[in-house]
Protein backbone atom coordinates (compact mmCIF):
# COMPACT_ATOMS: atom_id res chain seq x y z
CA UNK A 1 0.00 0.00 0.00
CA UNK A 2 2.70 2.43 1.05
CA UNK A 3 4.80 1.56 -2.00
CA UNK A 4 1.80 2.15 -4.20
CA UNK A 5 1.15 5.53 -2.61
CA UNK A 6 4.76 6.57 -3.10
CA UNK A 7 4.62 5.55 -6.74
CA UNK A 8 1.35 7.38 -7.24
CA UNK A 9 2.86 10.46 -5.65
CA UNK A 10 5.87 10.35 -7.96
CA UNK A 11 3.62 9.89 -10.94
CA UNK A 12 1.46 12.84 -9.92
CA UNK A 13 4.58 14.94 -10.32
CA UNK A 14 4.63 14.22 -14.02
CA UNK A 15 2.43 16.64 -15.96
CA UNK A 16 2.20 14.27 -18.89
CA UNK A 17 1.03 11.36 -16.76
CA UNK A 18 -1.51 13.57 -15.01
CA UNK A 19 -2.84 14.92 -18.28
CA UNK A 20 -3.26 11.51 -19.86
CA UNK A 21 -4.67 9.94 -16.72
CA UNK A 22 -7.27 12.60 -16.06
CA UNK A 23 -8.43 12.43 -19.68
CA UNK A 24 -10.25 9.25 -18.69
CA UNK A 25 -11.51 10.58 -15.36
CA UNK A 26 -13.19 13.72 -16.61
CA UNK A 27 -16.23 12.05 -18.11
CA UNK A 28 -16.93 9.91 -15.05
CA UNK A 29 -16.29 12.75 -12.65
CA UNK A 30 -18.65 15.03 -14.55
CA UNK A 31 -21.26 12.32 -14.65
CA UNK A 32 -20.95 11.57 -10.93
CA UNK A 33 -20.94 15.25 -9.95
CA UNK A 34 -23.90 16.13 -12.19
CA UNK A 35 -25.87 13.01 -11.30
CA UNK A 36 -25.43 13.38 -7.57
CA UNK A 37 -26.27 17.09 -7.80
CA UNK A 38 -29.55 16.28 -9.54
CA UNK A 39 -30.41 13.53 -7.05
CA UNK A 40 -29.42 15.66 -4.06
CA UNK A 41 -31.28 18.76 -5.23
CA UNK A 42 -34.44 16.90 -6.19
CA UNK A 43 -34.49 15.04 -2.88
CA UNK A 44 -33.61 18.15 -0.94
CA UNK A 45 -35.88 20.66 -2.64
CA UNK A 46 -38.89 18.48 -3.37
CA UNK A 47 -38.96 15.52 -1.02
CA UNK A 48 -37.32 16.56 2.23
CA UNK A 49 -39.87 17.66 4.82
CA UNK A 50 -40.10 21.38 5.57
CA UNK A 51 -38.47 22.53 8.78
CA UNK A 52 -40.93 23.04 11.63
CA UNK A 53 -39.46 26.43 12.48
CA UNK A 54 -37.91 27.75 9.30
CA UNK A 55 -40.35 26.26 6.79
CA UNK A 56 -39.06 25.92 3.29
CA UNK A 57 -36.36 28.54 3.70
CA UNK A 58 -34.09 25.99 5.35
CA UNK A 59 -33.67 24.27 1.98
CA UNK A 60 -30.91 26.66 1.06
CA UNK A 61 -28.83 24.53 3.42
CA UNK A 62 -28.29 22.17 0.50
CA UNK A 63 -26.17 24.81 -1.20
CA UNK A 64 -24.91 26.69 1.83
CA UNK A 65 -23.37 23.94 3.93
CA UNK A 66 -21.55 22.13 1.09
CA UNK A 67 -20.13 25.42 -0.18
CA UNK A 68 -18.96 26.46 3.27
CA UNK A 69 -17.36 23.07 3.93
CA UNK A 70 -15.65 23.10 0.59
CA UNK A 71 -14.38 26.65 0.97
CA UNK A 72 -12.60 25.60 4.15
CA UNK A 73 -11.17 22.36 2.88
CA UNK A 74 -10.11 23.97 -0.40
CA UNK A 75 -7.98 26.39 1.59
CA UNK A 76 -6.40 23.49 3.37
CA UNK A 77 -5.72 21.69 0.10
CA UNK A 78 -4.21 24.84 -1.35
CA UNK A 79 -1.90 25.20 1.64
CA UNK A 80 -0.89 21.53 1.55
CA UNK A 81 -0.19 21.71 -2.18
CA UNK A 82 1.84 24.84 -1.52
CA UNK A 83 3.81 23.03 1.19
CA UNK A 84 4.48 20.13 -1.19
CA UNK A 85 5.82 22.64 -3.68
CA UNK A 86 8.00 24.37 -1.12
CA UNK A 87 9.46 21.13 0.20
CA UNK A 88 9.83 18.94 -2.89
CA UNK A 89 9.75 21.62 -5.60
CA UNK A 90 7.06 19.74 -7.47
CA UNK A 91 5.77 21.95 -10.27
CA UNK A 92 2.43 20.17 -10.43
CA UNK A 93 1.73 21.03 -6.80
CA UNK A 94 2.35 24.70 -7.50
CA UNK A 95 -0.09 24.67 -10.41
CA UNK A 96 -2.71 22.87 -8.36
CA UNK A 97 -2.31 25.38 -5.52
CA UNK A 98 -2.64 28.23 -7.99
CA UNK A 99 -5.81 26.90 -9.63
CA UNK A 100 -7.50 26.05 -6.33
CA UNK A 101 -7.37 29.62 -5.02
CA UNK A 102 -10.06 31.22 -7.23
CA UNK A 103 -12.30 28.15 -6.98
CA UNK A 104 -12.09 28.14 -3.20
CA UNK A 105 -12.74 31.88 -3.09
CA UNK A 106 -15.79 31.40 -5.31
CA UNK A 107 -17.22 28.77 -2.95
CA UNK A 108 -16.47 31.01 0.00
CA UNK A 109 -18.43 33.78 -1.69
CA UNK A 110 -21.29 31.40 -2.46
CA UNK A 111 -21.38 30.35 1.20
CA UNK A 112 -21.48 33.98 2.33
CA UNK A 113 -24.15 34.99 -0.19
CA UNK A 114 -26.42 32.02 0.49
CA UNK A 115 -25.87 32.63 4.18
CA UNK A 116 -27.05 36.23 3.76
CA UNK A 117 -30.11 35.09 1.80
CA UNK A 118 -30.85 32.52 4.46
CA UNK A 119 -30.29 35.03 7.23
CA UNK A 120 -32.91 37.44 5.94
CA UNK A 121 -35.98 35.25 6.64
CA UNK A 122 -34.58 33.49 9.72
CA UNK A 123 -32.75 36.23 11.59
CA UNK A 124 -34.47 39.15 9.87
CA UNK A 125 -31.23 40.65 8.59
CA UNK A 126 -28.82 40.09 5.73
CA UNK A 127 -25.69 40.28 7.76
CA UNK A 128 -24.79 39.95 11.41
CA UNK A 129 -21.36 40.11 12.96
CA UNK A 130 -21.62 36.58 14.10
CA UNK A 131 -18.62 34.34 14.69
CA UNK A 132 -19.01 32.00 11.77
CA UNK A 133 -19.96 34.67 9.27
CA UNK A 134 -16.97 36.70 10.32
CA UNK A 135 -14.57 33.80 10.11
CA UNK A 136 -15.85 32.95 6.63
CA UNK A 137 -15.35 36.57 5.64
CA UNK A 138 -11.79 36.40 6.94
CA UNK A 139 -11.28 33.20 4.97
CA UNK A 140 -12.43 35.06 1.86
CA UNK A 141 -9.92 37.81 2.63
CA UNK A 142 -7.18 35.20 3.04
CA UNK A 143 -8.05 33.78 -0.38
CA UNK A 144 -7.98 37.27 -1.87
CA UNK A 145 -4.61 37.91 -0.25
CA UNK A 146 -3.09 34.76 -1.73
CA UNK A 147 -4.50 35.56 -5.16
CA UNK A 148 -3.39 39.19 -5.05
CA UNK A 149 0.11 38.22 -3.96
CA UNK A 150 0.46 35.59 -6.68
CA UNK A 151 -0.63 38.10 -9.24
CA UNK A 152 1.71 40.82 -8.05
CA UNK A 153 4.88 38.74 -8.24
CA UNK A 154 6.88 39.19 -11.39
CA UNK A 155 8.53 35.81 -11.72
CA UNK A 156 6.35 32.77 -11.81
CA UNK A 157 8.47 30.78 -9.38
CA UNK A 158 8.39 33.57 -6.81
CA UNK A 159 4.62 33.87 -7.17
CA UNK A 160 4.17 30.18 -6.38
CA UNK A 161 6.48 30.30 -3.40
CA UNK A 162 5.05 33.50 -2.01
CA UNK A 163 1.52 32.18 -2.40
CA UNK A 164 2.48 28.95 -0.65
CA UNK A 165 4.13 30.73 2.28
CA UNK A 166 1.16 33.02 2.76
CA UNK A 167 -1.27 30.10 2.48
CA UNK A 168 0.67 28.23 5.18
CA UNK A 169 0.74 31.24 7.50
CA UNK A 170 -3.00 31.57 6.92
CA UNK A 171 -3.51 27.89 7.64
CA UNK A 172 -1.98 28.26 11.10
CA UNK A 173 -4.15 31.30 11.62
CA UNK A 174 -7.47 29.82 10.56
CA UNK A 175 -8.12 27.92 13.81
CA UNK A 176 -7.03 30.95 15.82
CA UNK A 177 -9.37 33.21 13.87
CA UNK A 178 -12.14 30.66 14.24
CA UNK A 179 -11.84 30.34 18.00
CA UNK A 180 -11.29 34.01 18.61
CA UNK A 181 -14.43 35.05 16.76
CA UNK A 182 -16.37 32.23 18.33
CA UNK A 183 -15.47 33.52 21.73
CA UNK A 184 -16.30 37.00 20.58
CA UNK A 185 -19.80 36.57 19.28
CA UNK A 186 -22.13 33.75 18.34
CA UNK A 187 -25.61 33.83 16.90
CA UNK A 188 -25.24 31.23 14.16
CA UNK A 189 -26.96 27.93 14.81
CA UNK A 190 -24.51 25.26 15.95
CA UNK A 191 -22.89 23.16 13.25
CA UNK A 192 -25.36 20.96 11.42
CA UNK A 193 -22.95 18.09 11.01
CA UNK A 194 -20.38 16.89 13.45
CA UNK A 195 -18.25 13.86 12.86
CA UNK A 196 -18.21 12.90 16.50
CA UNK A 197 -21.91 13.13 17.25
CA UNK A 198 -25.09 11.56 16.00
CA UNK A 199 -26.71 14.04 13.58
CA UNK A 200 -29.61 15.98 15.05
CA UNK A 201 -31.31 16.20 11.68
CA UNK A 202 -34.07 13.99 10.39
CA UNK A 203 -32.64 11.38 7.97
CA UNK A 204 -34.93 12.61 5.18
CA UNK A 205 -33.27 16.00 5.48
CA UNK A 206 -29.82 14.64 6.15
CA UNK A 207 -29.43 12.34 3.17
CA UNK A 208 -29.85 15.00 0.49
CA UNK A 209 -27.35 17.14 2.38
CA UNK A 210 -24.76 14.37 2.43
CA UNK A 211 -25.36 13.71 -1.26
CA UNK A 212 -24.95 17.41 -2.02
CA UNK A 213 -21.70 17.53 -0.05
CA UNK A 214 -20.31 14.61 -2.04
CA UNK A 215 -21.53 16.22 -5.25
CA UNK A 216 -19.89 19.54 -4.43
CA UNK A 217 -16.57 17.85 -3.72
CA UNK A 218 -16.79 15.94 -6.99
CA UNK A 219 -17.56 19.15 -8.83
CA UNK A 220 -14.62 20.83 -7.14
CA UNK A 221 -12.33 17.95 -8.14
CA UNK A 222 -13.57 18.24 -11.71
CA UNK A 223 -12.98 21.98 -11.90
CA UNK A 224 -9.54 21.73 -10.34
CA UNK A 225 -8.54 18.93 -12.71
CA UNK A 226 -9.77 20.86 -15.75
CA UNK A 227 -7.96 24.00 -14.65
CA UNK A 228 -4.80 22.06 -13.86
CA UNK A 229 -4.90 20.53 -17.35
CA UNK A 230 -5.03 24.02 -18.78
CA UNK A 231 -2.02 25.02 -16.72
CA UNK A 232 -0.19 21.93 -17.93
CA UNK A 233 -0.92 22.71 -21.56
CA UNK A 234 0.23 26.27 -21.12
CA UNK A 235 3.45 25.50 -19.28
CA UNK A 236 4.40 22.49 -21.36
CA UNK A 237 3.36 24.08 -24.64
CA UNK A 238 6.84 23.70 -26.10
CA UNK A 239 7.01 19.98 -25.35
CA UNK A 240 6.56 17.44 -28.08
CA UNK A 241 3.59 15.65 -26.54
CA UNK A 242 1.62 18.84 -25.99
CA UNK A 243 2.29 19.99 -29.54
CA UNK A 244 0.96 16.72 -30.81
CA UNK A 245 -2.24 17.19 -28.80
CA UNK A 246 -2.69 20.76 -29.90
CA UNK A 247 -2.18 19.94 -33.55
CA UNK A 248 -4.62 17.08 -33.64
CA UNK B 1 24.70 36.26 15.59
CA UNK B 2 27.03 39.25 15.39
CA UNK B 3 25.53 40.16 12.02
CA UNK B 4 22.05 40.18 13.53
CA UNK B 5 23.24 42.32 16.42
CA UNK B 6 24.96 44.72 14.04
CA UNK B 7 21.88 44.98 11.85
CA UNK B 8 19.61 45.61 14.79
CA UNK B 9 21.94 48.29 16.09
CA UNK B 10 22.24 49.90 12.65
CA UNK B 11 18.47 49.95 12.15
CA UNK B 12 17.83 51.44 15.57
CA UNK B 13 20.48 54.06 14.94
CA UNK B 14 18.95 54.87 11.56
CA UNK B 15 15.55 55.24 13.17
CA UNK B 16 16.97 57.49 15.88
CA UNK B 17 18.60 59.76 13.32
CA UNK B 18 15.57 59.84 11.08
CA UNK B 19 12.75 60.68 13.48
CA UNK B 20 10.12 60.58 10.75
CA UNK B 21 10.41 56.83 10.67
CA UNK B 22 8.98 56.38 14.14
CA UNK B 23 7.25 59.72 14.60
CA UNK B 24 5.02 59.55 11.51
CA UNK B 25 3.19 56.39 12.57
CA UNK B 26 2.70 57.96 15.99
CA UNK B 27 1.11 61.06 14.48
CA UNK B 28 -1.01 58.85 12.28
CA UNK B 29 -2.10 56.96 15.40
CA UNK B 30 -3.08 60.21 17.08
CA UNK B 31 -4.94 61.58 14.06
CA UNK B 32 -6.91 58.44 13.30
CA UNK B 33 -8.04 58.25 16.91
CA UNK B 34 -9.04 61.92 16.72
CA UNK B 35 -11.22 61.27 13.68
CA UNK B 36 -13.62 59.00 15.52
CA UNK B 37 -15.12 61.56 17.92
CA UNK B 38 -15.49 63.98 15.04
CA UNK B 39 -17.12 61.49 12.73
CA UNK B 40 -19.21 59.45 15.13
CA UNK B 41 -20.11 61.17 18.38
CA UNK B 42 -18.13 63.35 20.78
CA UNK B 43 -20.35 62.42 23.71
CA UNK B 44 -18.04 61.17 26.55
CA UNK B 45 -20.42 58.43 27.55
CA UNK B 46 -20.47 57.01 24.06
CA UNK B 47 -16.74 57.48 23.58
CA UNK B 48 -15.86 55.62 26.73
CA UNK B 49 -17.66 52.60 25.34
CA UNK B 50 -15.79 52.48 22.03
CA UNK B 51 -12.46 54.02 23.04
CA UNK B 52 -10.64 50.71 23.64
CA UNK B 53 -11.55 49.39 20.21
CA UNK B 54 -10.82 52.68 18.48
CA UNK B 55 -7.38 52.94 20.03
CA UNK B 56 -6.62 49.38 19.04
CA UNK B 57 -7.76 49.85 15.46
CA UNK B 58 -5.66 53.00 15.22
CA UNK B 59 -2.63 51.19 16.65
CA UNK B 60 -3.09 48.37 14.17
CA UNK B 61 -3.26 50.75 11.21
CA UNK B 62 -0.26 52.70 12.45
CA UNK B 63 1.73 49.46 12.71
CA UNK B 64 0.81 48.56 9.15
CA UNK B 65 1.90 51.96 7.94
CA UNK B 66 5.49 51.50 9.04
CA UNK B 67 5.77 47.86 7.95
CA UNK B 68 6.16 48.54 4.28
CA UNK B 69 9.69 49.90 4.62
CA UNK B 70 10.92 47.13 6.93
CA UNK B 71 12.89 45.18 4.33
CA UNK B 72 12.67 47.44 1.31
CA UNK B 73 15.94 49.27 1.87
CA UNK B 74 17.76 46.02 2.58
CA UNK B 75 16.54 44.53 -0.68
CA UNK B 76 17.43 47.62 -2.66
CA UNK B 77 20.92 48.24 -1.33
CA UNK B 78 21.94 44.59 -1.40
CA UNK B 79 22.17 43.97 2.35
CA UNK B 80 19.78 41.08 1.93
CA UNK B 81 22.12 39.36 -0.49
CA UNK B 82 24.94 39.80 1.98
CA UNK B 83 22.88 38.19 4.74
CA UNK B 84 22.11 35.22 2.55
CA UNK B 85 25.70 34.90 1.44
CA UNK B 86 26.94 35.14 5.02
CA UNK B 87 25.16 31.93 5.94
CA UNK B 88 23.74 33.65 8.99
CA UNK B 89 20.42 32.17 10.13
CA UNK B 90 17.56 34.02 8.47
CA UNK B 91 15.40 33.00 11.42
CA UNK B 92 17.46 35.12 13.78
CA UNK B 93 17.66 37.89 11.24
CA UNK B 94 13.92 38.17 10.72
CA UNK B 95 13.39 37.95 14.46
CA UNK B 96 15.81 40.83 14.90
CA UNK B 97 14.11 42.90 12.21
CA UNK B 98 10.70 42.32 13.79
CA UNK B 99 12.14 43.39 17.12
CA UNK B 100 13.45 46.60 15.56
CA UNK B 101 10.07 47.24 14.02
CA UNK B 102 8.38 46.79 17.37
CA UNK B 103 10.84 49.19 19.01
CA UNK B 104 10.05 51.93 16.53
CA UNK B 105 6.29 51.32 16.20
CA UNK B 106 4.68 49.16 18.87
CA UNK B 107 6.66 50.44 21.81
CA UNK B 108 6.03 54.18 21.22
CA UNK B 109 2.38 53.42 20.52
CA UNK B 110 2.13 51.57 23.81
CA UNK B 111 3.79 54.39 25.68
CA UNK B 112 1.54 56.99 24.08
CA UNK B 113 -1.72 55.08 24.52
CA UNK B 114 -2.70 56.63 27.89
CA UNK B 115 -2.79 60.05 26.21
CA UNK B 116 -5.27 58.76 23.68
CA UNK B 117 -7.17 57.14 26.51
CA UNK B 118 -7.66 60.55 28.05
CA UNK B 119 -8.75 62.09 24.77
CA UNK B 120 -11.27 59.34 24.13
CA UNK B 121 -12.58 59.13 27.72
CA UNK B 122 -11.35 55.63 28.36
CA UNK B 123 -12.83 54.31 31.62
CA UNK B 124 -10.29 54.68 34.42
CA UNK B 125 -10.13 50.98 35.19
CA UNK B 126 -9.18 50.20 31.60
CA UNK B 127 -5.89 52.10 31.40
CA UNK B 128 -3.76 49.28 32.66
CA UNK B 129 -5.57 46.76 30.45
CA UNK B 130 -4.99 48.98 27.43
CA UNK B 131 -1.34 49.35 28.28
CA UNK B 132 -0.71 45.67 28.92
CA UNK B 133 -2.72 44.54 25.88
CA UNK B 134 -0.74 46.88 23.64
CA UNK B 135 2.54 45.78 25.21
CA UNK B 136 1.77 42.10 24.59
CA UNK B 137 -0.25 42.51 21.39
CA UNK B 138 1.83 44.88 19.27
CA UNK B 139 4.85 42.51 19.12
CA UNK B 140 2.50 39.96 17.53
CA UNK B 141 1.52 42.57 14.97
CA UNK B 142 5.18 43.28 14.20
CA UNK B 143 6.05 39.60 13.90
CA UNK B 144 3.14 38.76 11.61
CA UNK B 145 3.70 41.94 9.66
CA UNK B 146 7.34 41.07 9.10
CA UNK B 147 6.20 38.02 7.12
CA UNK B 148 4.08 40.22 4.87
CA UNK B 149 6.87 42.76 4.56
CA UNK B 150 9.31 40.04 3.54
CA UNK B 151 6.87 38.69 0.96
CA UNK B 152 6.30 42.07 -0.65
CA UNK B 153 9.74 43.61 -0.18
CA UNK B 154 10.74 43.52 -3.83
CA UNK B 155 7.38 44.61 -5.23
CA UNK B 156 7.08 48.15 -6.44
CA UNK B 157 3.60 48.74 -5.05
CA UNK B 158 3.92 46.43 -2.12
CA UNK B 159 2.44 48.73 0.51
CA UNK B 160 -1.22 48.32 -0.25
CA UNK B 161 -0.82 44.64 -1.00
CA UNK B 162 0.92 44.16 2.32
CA UNK B 163 -2.08 45.53 4.20
CA UNK B 164 -4.41 43.23 2.28
CA UNK B 165 -2.31 40.19 3.14
CA UNK B 166 -1.81 40.97 6.78
CA UNK B 167 -5.06 42.48 8.01
CA UNK B 168 -7.03 39.21 8.18
CA UNK B 169 -4.19 37.72 10.23
CA UNK B 170 -4.47 40.58 12.71
CA UNK B 171 -8.09 39.84 13.53
CA UNK B 172 -7.53 37.50 16.50
CA UNK B 173 -5.16 39.95 18.19
CA UNK B 174 -7.63 42.77 17.69
CA UNK B 175 -10.51 40.75 19.08
CA UNK B 176 -8.77 39.64 22.25
CA UNK B 177 -7.08 42.95 22.91
CA UNK B 178 -10.21 45.03 22.40
CA UNK B 179 -12.17 42.59 24.51
CA UNK B 180 -9.58 42.86 27.32
CA UNK B 181 -9.88 46.65 27.34
CA UNK B 182 -13.66 46.54 27.19
CA UNK B 183 -13.97 44.05 30.02
CA UNK B 184 -11.55 46.02 32.16
CA UNK B 185 -13.67 49.11 31.50
CA UNK B 186 -16.81 47.51 32.87
CA UNK B 187 -14.93 46.14 35.86
CA UNK B 188 -14.61 42.54 34.81
CA UNK B 189 -11.58 40.24 34.82
CA UNK B 190 -9.50 40.46 31.69
CA UNK B 191 -6.57 38.20 32.49
CA UNK B 192 -7.95 35.48 30.19
CA UNK B 193 -7.73 37.71 27.15
CA UNK B 194 -4.26 38.91 28.07
CA UNK B 195 -3.20 35.29 28.52
CA UNK B 196 -4.50 34.51 25.03
CA UNK B 197 -2.52 37.44 23.66
CA UNK B 198 0.54 36.06 25.42
CA UNK B 199 -0.07 32.65 23.85
CA UNK B 200 -0.31 34.28 20.44
CA UNK B 201 2.93 36.12 21.10
CA UNK B 202 4.67 32.86 22.02
CA UNK B 203 3.35 31.18 18.88
CA UNK B 204 4.27 34.12 16.68
CA UNK B 205 7.75 34.33 18.18
CA UNK B 206 8.35 30.68 17.46
CA UNK B 207 6.82 30.36 13.99
CA UNK B 208 6.69 33.62 12.04
CA UNK B 209 10.49 34.00 11.66
CA UNK B 210 10.49 30.73 9.68
CA UNK B 211 7.94 32.10 7.24
CA UNK B 212 9.65 35.49 7.08
CA UNK B 213 13.03 33.84 6.49
CA UNK B 214 11.64 31.70 3.67
CA UNK B 215 9.91 34.75 2.20
CA UNK B 216 13.11 36.78 2.30
CA UNK B 217 14.83 34.30 0.00
CA UNK B 218 12.16 34.94 -2.62
CA UNK B 219 13.36 38.46 -3.12
CA UNK B 220 16.53 37.16 -4.69
CA UNK B 221 14.94 34.79 -7.16
CA UNK B 222 13.59 37.62 -9.23
Interface residues (C-beta under 8 A of the other chain):
Chain A: X86 X134 X138 X141 X142 X144 X145 X148 X149 X152 X153 X154 X155 X157 X158 X161 X162 X165 X166 X168 X169 X170 X172 X173 X176 X177 X179 X180 X181 X183 X184
Chain B: X144 X147 X151 X152 X155 X157 X158 X161 X164 X165 X167 X168 X169 X171 X172 X175 X176 X179 X196 X200 X203 X207 X208 X211 X214 X215 X218 X221 X222
